[in-house]
Amino acid sequence: MEKLNLQLFAENTEVEETQTEETQASEKEFDIQSILNNPEFIKHMESYADKRVTGALTKKEKEYQAQLEAERKKASMTQEELQQEKERELLERENQLKQYELKLSKLDYFKEKGYNIELLDFVGGTDEEEIKSNSDKLIEIVNKAVEKVVQERLKKDAYAPPTTQVEGKLSLADMENMSIEEINKIWDKVAK
């Protein structure tokens, strides 16, 4: 039986203890308070905060200016102009609602027919009948294009049976009277 050198095991333990002590010492050296109290860090963070606050204030100021201009414009309008503005806004909302309803009906039609929903955005129309007609036309065109590609691929990769034929028909009695070489020659012609 071979003796083991126990000194090797002891040295590894010392190395592990040294590494553990170094790790603990480096963790103690990393002090968040020293970073937070660092004048360069403080200067950088103040600069960053100032930029963010200034950007937000500028954005809000622009929004308030636009809102103020709109209110001034409304204050200078006559009663008739205000009525026209309200009617225009109402028509705009109605058009948005109509577009939303058409999109929902288009989605329902696609689901009902089993059409691919990814094609939904390629169909347009001003009413439900026009949308249905355009949807059917689009699907028909896509299906024809797919069918054409499939037919071309089938023609390209299709199996073509051999065109050579053996003269006359052979019966079992004819085959019995032939030699193996004659049968092989006929077979070679058929297999080509």
Backbone hydrogen bonds, N-H to C=O, Kabsch-Sander energy under -0.5 kcal/mol:
donor,donor_aa,acceptor,acceptor_aa,energy
6,L,4,L,-1.0
8,L,5,N,-0.9
9,F,5,N,-0.6
10,A,6,L,-1.7
11,E,7,Q,-2.3
12,N,8,L,-1.8
13,T,9,F,-1.5
14,E,10,A,-1.7
15,V,11,E,-2.2
16,E,12,N,-2.3
17,E,13,T,-2.3
18,T,14,E,-2.4
19,Q,15,V,-2.4
20,T,16,E,-2.3
21,E,17,E,-2.3
22,E,18,T,-2.3
23,T,19,Q,-2.4
24,Q,20,T,-2.3
25,A,21,E,-2.3
26,S,22,E,-2.5
27,E,23,T,-2.0
28,K,24,Q,-1.8
29,E,25,A,-1.7
30,F,26,S,-1.3
31,D,29,E,-1.1
32,I,30,F,-0.5
35,I,31,D,-1.2
36,L,32,I,-2.6
37,N,33,Q,-2.0
38,N,35,I,-1.1
42,I,38,N,-2.4
43,K,39,P,-2.3
44,H,40,E,-2.4
45,M,41,F,-2.7
46,E,42,I,-2.3
47,S,43,K,-2.2
48,Y,44,H,-2.4
49,A,45,M,-2.6
50,D,46,E,-2.5
51,K,47,S,-2.2
52,R,48,Y,-2.2
53,V,49,A,-2.5
54,T,50,D,-2.7
55,G,51,K,-2.4
56,A,52,R,-2.2
57,L,53,V,-2.6
58,T,54,T,-2.4
59,K,55,G,-2.1
60,K,56,A,-2.4
61,E,57,L,-2.6
62,K,58,T,-2.1
63,E,59,K,-2.0
64,Y,60,K,-2.7
65,Q,61,E,-2.3
66,A,62,K,-2.4
67,Q,63,E,-2.2
68,L,64,Y,-2.5
69,E,65,Q,-2.5
70,A,66,A,-2.1
71,E,67,Q,-2.2
72,R,68,L,-2.5
73,K,69,E,-2.4
74,K,70,A,-2.2
75,A,71,E,-2.2
76,S,72,R,-1.7
77,M,73,K,-0.6
77,M,74,K,-0.7
82,L,78,T,-2.3
83,Q,79,Q,-2.0
84,Q,80,E,-2.3
85,E,81,E,-2.3
86,K,82,L,-2.3
87,E,83,Q,-2.3
88,R,84,Q,-2.4
89,E,85,E,-2.3
90,L,86,K,-2.3
91,L,87,E,-2.6
92,E,88,R,-2.2
93,R,89,E,-2.2
94,E,90,L,-2.4
95,N,91,L,-2.5
96,Q,92,E,-2.1
97,L,93,R,-2.5
98,K,94,E,-2.7
99,Q,95,N,-2.5
100,Y,96,Q,-2.2
101,E,97,L,-2.6
102,L,98,K,-2.6
103,K,99,Q,-2.2
104,L,100,Y,-2.1
105,S,101,E,-2.5
106,K,102,L,-2.5
107,L,103,K,-2.2
108,D,104,L,-2.5
109,Y,105,S,-2.4
110,F,106,K,-2.4
111,K,107,L,-2.3
112,E,108,D,-2.6
113,K,109,Y,-2.4
114,G,110,F,-1.2
115,Y,110,F,-2.2
119,L,116,N,-1.5
120,L,117,I,-1.8
122,F,119,L,-1.5
123,V,120,L,-1.3
131,I,127,D,-2.1
132,K,128,E,-2.6
133,S,129,E,-2.5
134,N,130,E,-2.8
135,S,131,I,-2.5
136,D,132,K,-2.4
137,K,133,S,-2.2
138,L,134,N,-2.4
139,I,135,S,-2.5
140,E,136,D,-2.3
141,I,137,K,-2.5
142,V,138,L,-2.7
143,N,139,I,-2.8
144,K,140,E,-2.3
145,A,141,I,-2.3
146,V,142,V,-2.4
147,E,143,N,-2.7
148,K,144,K,-2.5
149,V,145,A,-2.0
150,V,146,V,-2.5
151,Q,147,E,-2.7
152,E,148,K,-2.3
153,R,149,V,-2.2
154,L,150,V,-2.5
155,K,151,Q,-2.4
156,K,152,E,-2.1
157,D,153,R,-2.5
158,A,154,L,-0.6
175,M,171,S,-1.9
176,E,172,L,-1.9
177,N,173,A,-1.2
178,M,174,D,-0.5
178,M,175,M,-0.8
183,I,179,S,-2.1
184,N,180,I,-2.5
185,K,181,E,-2.0
186,I,182,E,-2.1
187,W,183,I,-2.4
188,D,184,N,-2.4
189,K,185,K,-1.8
190,V,186,I,-2.1
191,A,187,W,-2.5
192,K,188,D,-1.0
